[in-house]
Amino acid sequence: MTDQPAKFTDLIDLASERAFGSVLLANDEFFAPKEGLVKATPPEWREGAYTERGKWMDGWETRRRRTAGYDWCIVRLGIPGIIRGIVVDTSFYRGNYPESCSIEGAIVEGIPATETIASEARWTEIVPRSPLQGDARNEFPVTVAEPFTHLRLNIFPDGGVARLRVYGEGYFDPRRHHPGSEVDLAAAENGGQALLCSDMFFGNRHNLIMPGRSTHMGDGWETRRRRGQGHDWSIVKLATRGTLHRVEIDTDHFKGNAPGRCMVERCDARAVPMTPNADIQALASRVGVWHVLLHETPLQPHGRHRFTELAAHGPATHVRLNIYPDGGVARMRVYGMPEPE
């Protein structure tokens, strides 16, 4: 069964500060700090804004290089995972963007010193040296299908980059969890993926499974006001197959636009005969493969709802959150026991 969206930019940004990504080290950040690379907000331009070092720029910018070599920085992914594509965004860098860039990935165990990562990590090239356009979103597909925890962005020879977006999927690593303990199998940080939804006019479906509590109403999944029959829904692929024990639906910050009710269904895709080319939409429409996990129940605005009395406890690979008739949900947590590999 094919679960991947057609375009990699539809996936979660694994490096964003919203996912607790960070920039650990840069060889130079004279004009603009390295932390700007992973800001969750779009780049901005401030006309006439200057600092004591020069024009204020929203991103990472190094000084003009007068010796051989190139500039670089190291990014720790907030969600370690498999990278499907990268955007090197040079928005507002018109006469001061790098000529080209390359990107490398590494797996770093534990929490070593930053200098140790820089000197001892084993780097794998995932984007070869490639030309950049100024004031543009430079997109680079990635075909290296192995997980990484850190990236190194190299820019040749110097210049400024507004944002680094690293799109991909988290992966489930049993070593990160205590044996026999419950795991939030829907969480993006554990490898859950928000695959498909009926509508996300006001808020992206990925917000449902992001780390932490939501910070404002825009930091959740929200649909437009429904004017016809039916209801809205969102499908999440679990990090790994498991038996589900409890569900949490959080309508934090949704005070006048929370759903009136919700219902959660589960599906075990391993038990469903599917053709090799079938996609998640085919699974979504199959009759008889979805089973009630949480019966239809009222929701309160701006509240955290915990449900432990579930309708069934069989194995699941996917869950579908149904909301009636529409509205916004900040987070969904689905706790269960992973099946042994």
Buried (B, 14 or more C-beta within 10 A) or exposed (E): BBBBBEEBBBBBBBBBBBBBBBBBBBBBBBBBBBBBBBBEEEBBEEEEEEEEEEBBBBBBBBBEBEEEEBBBBBBBBBBBBBBBBBBBBBBBBEEBBBBBBBBBBBEBEEEEEEEEBBEEBEBEEBBEEEEBEBBBBBBBEBEBEEBBBBBBBBBBBBBBBBBBBBBBBBBBBEEEBEEEEBBBBBBBBBBBBBBBBBBBEBBBBBBBBBBEEBEEBEBBBBBEEBEEEEBBBBBBBBBBBBBBEBBBBBBBBBEEBBBEBBBBBBBBBEEBEBEEEBBBEBBBEBEEBBEBBBEEEEBEBBBBBEBEEBEEEEBBBBBBBBBBBBBBBBBBBBBBBBEEE
